Amino acid sequence: MDGHASYRDAADFYREAREDLAGPLDGVRVLDVTKVWSGPLTSAILADLGADVIRVELPHGRDGEVPPRIPGTGLSWFRQTVNRNKRSVGLDLREPSGREAFLRLVATADVVVENYRPGTLDGWGVGWTQCRAVRPDLVLVSISGWGQYGDRRAEAAYDPIVQAASGWMSLNGDPDGGPVRAPTFLADELAGLHGAIGALAALWHRRHSGEGQHVDVAMFDTMLAGSAGLHTLAAAGRPPGRWGNQTDFVVPANVYDCAEGQVYLAVALDRHWRELAEAIGRPELARAPRFARAADRLANRAEVDAVVAHWCAARPADVAVAELVGRGLTVSRVRTVAEVVADPYLAQRSMLQPTVLSDGSTAPIVGPAAKFSRTPTRVRHGAPAPGQHTAQVLAEIDAASVGTPKKTYDTTC
């Protein structure tokens, strides 16, 4: 990339934006019957994109109330981040009145997202068969650990269990150490993304065919799909090893200690190696026999790493980064999360948005990643309290049922 900017700034990017839509999915209704992270993330992405997402949960439940609390509020960071932009209806789907109200909601919905163990919703009388009976063109997205079919479908799963079972955990960590789980909910995140993609693809199919369908997303499958094709190597007889901060195909690529802080530097191209050789005051290495080509550097990994490490150790990380970025090289200071959120670049990208929460407090909530020049997206409001919109939403479906007598729903547990 040459650094040329297509837009002057955010205002230029959004110069043709519409203000009458919540986002590109404005008009789509999604029912969220989920827990923990993977399912709520799917519906959060759809909500960010402008869909009307109605979270169906126990009216006085505690799902997502995972510590710690956001400072200055009494609310859990977990629930507040992944349930942004949604409404909440309090229903107990195990009770006849809750099932009846839910199926009436399904009749108004385009998508239902659920991530219970396969068969759970069927046992409650609100599974795929019952839902499609009231909405034949419904898209049902089911996320589970192992999928809706297969020998392991009935097994329980949490994110680190799937990281371990998929082989991903065995690849993470130092070469001489043991396997290490990802510090984020990686399997949940991938399943959430694939759930949203699956929902959008099924909606596109429905638009052209009028057909709904059941979308099956297994966390196990998404970990394989999100592992850079390494399972193909293993299946072909060349299982990959654990490389820590290095890689098996690029040298140098590593974390290097500086006088103050650390940097991660990766040099994948020979012309970038020549730039680096100039930058570190070793121009003779640009075309030296053991350094000039990528294959040479792979064969002499320790020597190359030692040269780069020596240069980094003599200067602060910020100085090293500034010099190397100025030469078009790929490098970054290794930052803490606390350092990242203090970076003004997040404000430029609207990635931390001050948001009013359900208790009236304000907190910085992570914003949508994809930017749309015509249909902008944002954190419109914080996560609802459980059951906060029950009366509102049920009144809406009653009003939409022309000629149908109003009913009183029992929403207590």
N, C-alpha and C positions, 0 to 999 in steps of 0.2 A: 504494500500500500504506500502511496506517495504522500499521505497526510492531507490531501485535498479534502475540504469539507463541502458537502453538497448543500448544507444549510448553515446560515450564519449562527443561529441559536435556536432554542426551543420555540420561541415565538414564530420564527420563520418556518420551522417544521410544521407547526400547527396553524398556519395562516389560513387554511381552508377548512378548519375543523367545524363540525356541527355542534351545536349546544343543546339540541333537542333530544339527544339520545344518550342513554347510559353507556353505550359502547356498541361494538359490532353485533352483539347478540341481543340487543334490545328487542323485547317481544317474545323471547324464548323463556319458558317456565321450566324450572328444574326443582325436583323434590330431592332433598338431601336426607337420606336415612342412614347415617354413617356415624362412626366413632373413631377416636384416636386421630390418625394423621392422613393416611393414604386416601380414604374416601372423602374426608373433609377438604383435602387439598384439591381433588378433582372438582368438587363443586365450588371451591373458592376461585379457581381459575375461571370457571364458567361465569361466576358472579362478577369477577373483575372485568370480564369481557362484556358485561352489560346484562346478562340473564337475570331474571327474577328468581333467585334461589330461596326456596323455603325449606328451612331446616326442621325436620320432624323429630322431636325428642321428648323425653319425659319432662313434663312441665316444671318439675322441681328437681331435675337430675343434676348430676355433677360432672357430666362428661366433659373432658378437656380441661378440667380444673387442676392442672398440673403445676406444682410450684417450680420456680419462685413466682411471686407476684411482681407485676410491673411497679417499680418504685413510684410513689405518689398516687397509687390506685390500690384498690383491694382486689384487683382482677389478675387472673393468670395470663402470663405471656402466651401460653400454648393456645388457649381458647381464643384469645383476642386476635392473634395473628392469622389463624387458619379459618376463622369463621367471619371475617370481615365481609361486608357488602351483602349479608344474608338477612333474611327474616326468620323468626322462630315460631313454630306452632307446637304447643304442648299436647301430645297425644300418647296414650299407652296402647300400642298396637296389639298387645296381648288381650285387650278387652274388646268386646263386641262393638261398643260405641266408638272406640278409637279406630278399629278396623274400618267401620262404616265411613267415618269422617275421612280417613286416609284415602280410601278408594274413590270417594267423591273428589278429593284433591287430585288423584291420579288422572281422573277423567279430564282435568283441565291442564295437565302437564304435558310437556314434550319429552322430558328426560327424567328418569329416576336413577339416582346414584345410591348404591348400598355397598357396604363392605363387611357384612356379617359372614360367619362361617356358612358355606353352602348348605342350603336347606332350611336355614333359620327363618327367613321370611315366609317360606312355604308353610312351615309349622305354625306361623301366626295367622295364616290365611290371607297373606298379602304378597305372595310370590309372583313369579312371571305369569303363571296361568291366570290368576285372579286379576292382576294388573292389566294384562292385554285384553281381558274380557270387557273392561270398561273403557280402555283406550287401545284399539287394535293397532294403531301405528306408533305406539309408544317405543321409545328407546330406553332399555334398562341396562345400566352399566353396573356390573357386579365385580367388585375387587375382593380378592381373597389371597391367602398365602400361596395356595397350590392350584387354584383353578376350580372351575365348576365340574370338571370331569377328570378322571385319572385316579390311580390307586391312592394318592396321598390327599385327595380333596377334603377329607374329613378332619385332617390334622390342623391343630391350632398353629398360629405363626405370629411372631413379632419381627420387627425389622432386623435386629441382629441375628435372629435365628436364620432368616433368609440370606443374610450376608454370609453366614457360615456355610449354609447348605449349598449355596450357588457356586462356591469356590472363590468368591471375590475376597473374602476375609483372608484367605491363605496367601493372597498376592499382596496384601497391604502390610506395611511395616518394614523394618530394617532387614536386610538380607540375613544378618546373623541373629535376628531376634525371632519372636513368635508372631503369629497372625494378630492383626489389630483391626477392630471394627471401625467403621467410619464415624467421625464425631457428629455427623448429622444423620437424619433418618433417611439414608440413601435409598433403601429398598422401597420405603413408603413414598419418597419423592418421585422416584421413577414410575411407580405404579400410579401415583396421582397424575403425573404428566400423560402417561399412556391412557389413563381413564378419560382425561379431557380430550385427547386426540381421538380416541375411539368414539366418544359421544359426538364430536363434530363430524367425523366421517359418516357415522350412522345417520345423522341429521341430513347430511348432503345426499345420501342414498335415498332417504325418505322423500326428500324434495322432488326427486326425479321419478320415484317408483310408487310412492305412497305407502311403502312398507316400513314397519318398525322392525326392531330386532333386539336380541339379547347380546350384549358385549361382555365377554369374559376376559378379565385382566387378572393374571396371577402375578403376585410379587416375585415369585421364583422366576417366571419367564422374563419379567422386565429386567431383572438383574443380569440374566444371560444376554439379553438384547442390549444392555447398557454397559457391557464389559469389553468394548473396543474390538470385538471379533476374536478375542483370545480363546474362546471355547472352540472355535474352528481349528486353531493351531493344535489344541490339546487333542481334539478328535482325530486329527491327521497324524498324531504321533509325536508332536513336539510341544509338550506342555510348557507354558511360560513359567519363569521363576519370579522370585520376589526381588525387586530392585530398590526399594526404599525411595529416596529422592532422585535417584538416577533412572535412566532408561537403558534398554538394551540396543537402541538403534541410533541414539544421538549422544555425542560427546563433544564438548562439555555440556552437561545438563545436571545441575546439582544446586544444593544450598551451600553458599559460601559465607564464612564468618568474616565480618568487616571490623574495623576499629570500633565502630558503634553500630550495632545491629547486624542483620544478615540480608543477603540478596539471593534470589533465585535467578539463574542465568541459563539460557538454552541457546545453543548455536547449532542449527540444523543444516545451514547452507555453507558451502566452502567460501563463498564471497563474504558471508558474515564472519567466518573465521579470520579472513584477511583483515576485516575491519577491527576485529577484536585484537588481533596481533598488533596493529598500529596503536590502538587505544592503550594497551598495557605496556607500551614501550618495547615490544619484542617483535619488530617488523620482520626480522629474519625467519620467524616461525611461520609466516604467511605461506611460504612455499617449501618449508623444510621437509625432508623425506618422511619423518614420523608424524607430521602435523598437517600437511597441506590438504589432504583429502579426507573425506568423512571416514572411509575405511581405515586410513592410517590412524586417525584419532581413536576409533573404536579399538584398534589393536594395541594402543598405548594409553589406555584410559587413565591409569594412575599418574603418568607423567604429565599428561595434559591437565588433569585436575590440579596437580600440584602447582603448575604455572599460574593458573587462574586464581587459585586460593592464595598464593603469595601476593599477587597484585591486590586482591580484595582486602587482605588483612591490613594493608598499609593505609587505608582511607575509610572514612565513614560511609555507611551504606548509602545515604542520600547523595553524597558526592559521586560515588561509583555509579549509581543509577542515572544521575543527570548526565554524566559523561557518555555512558553507553547508549542511553536513549537518544541522545543527540546524534549518535552515529547510526541510528536506525536499527539497533539491536534489541532483542526481546529479553527484557530483564525487569524485575520488580523487587522492591524491598519486601521482605517477609514481614507482614504487619499483623498485629493482633486485631481482633474484632473491634475492640475499643478504639484503636487507631483508625480503623476503616470508617466507623460511624462519625468520626470527627472530620472526615475529608469533605471539603465543600463540593467535590464532584458529585456526591450523592444528591445534593440539592439540585444541581444542574440536571440530573437524570430523574428527579422526583422519586427516588428510591426509598426515602424515609419521609412519610407524609404525616404531619400532625393531625390526629384523628380524635374526635370526641367519642368516648366510650359510653357504654350503657349506664355507668354510674355518674356520668357528667364530667369525669376527669378527661384529660387529654394525654395521649401517648403517641410516640412516633411509630407508625405501623409501616412495615415494608410494603412498597407499592408494586403494581404490576410490572412485569419485565418487558413484555412486548408493547411497543408504542405504535399508535395508529394515527396517521396524520388527519384523517377525515372523521373518525369516530373515536376520540380520545377516551382513555380509561383512567380511572383513579380509585382511590379508597374513598367511596362515597360516605360510608359510615362504619363505625366499629361493630364488633360482634354483638348480636342481640343477647339479652338475658334469656334463659330458657323459658319458652312459652310467651315471650313478650308480645308477639303479634297474633296470638291465637284468635282472639275475637275479631280482629281486623280481617284476617285471611278467611276465616269461616264465613264471615258476613259477605265477603266478596263472592264466594262460591254459591252461597245461598241466593245472592242477588242475581247471579248469572243463570240460576235454575228457574227460568221463567215458567210460571204455572206450578212450580213445586212448592208445597207448603214449607215454611221455615221450620227448622228443627233445632232443638237444644241439645248440644253435645256434652257428654261427660268427659272432661279432659283431666280428671284427677287420676293420680296413681292408685 
